[in-house]
Amino acid sequence: MSRSIRDFDTYATCLVGKFETADTYYRRCSSASFIGNVAVPLLCVSALDDPVCTREAIPWDECRANKNVVLATPQHGGHLALFEGIAAKSLWWVRAVDEFLSILHSSPFMHKQKKR
């Protein structure tokens, strides 16, 4: 029985995915190696209290280095929930995505046509 996600990854994910160690799996499957190549606007959302994708796993430096990447890291949200307010009647990410897309839509850079 696994007592943590790392245990699970060590004994199950590594076996099925044929990775030498959990760290090898994390390194090879991390988004960190792809963030630098992002050429279009990208909103990344990761709650700081996420028990699966912990704050240590967030590619902070890589996101800061790419002007196309916006990294939103709310304090709370867990893994994929991101509810808002004490009654949790709305989802935080919906408002964040709406704001992100509205800003993109109003940007003069988004409406330029490339010359052929």
ABEGO torsion letter per residue (X at the ends): XBABAAAAAAAAAAAAAGBABAAAAAAAABAAAAAAABABBBBBBBBAABAABBAAABBAAAAAABAABBBBBBABGEBGAGBBEAAGABBAAAAAAAAAAAAAAABAAAABBBBX
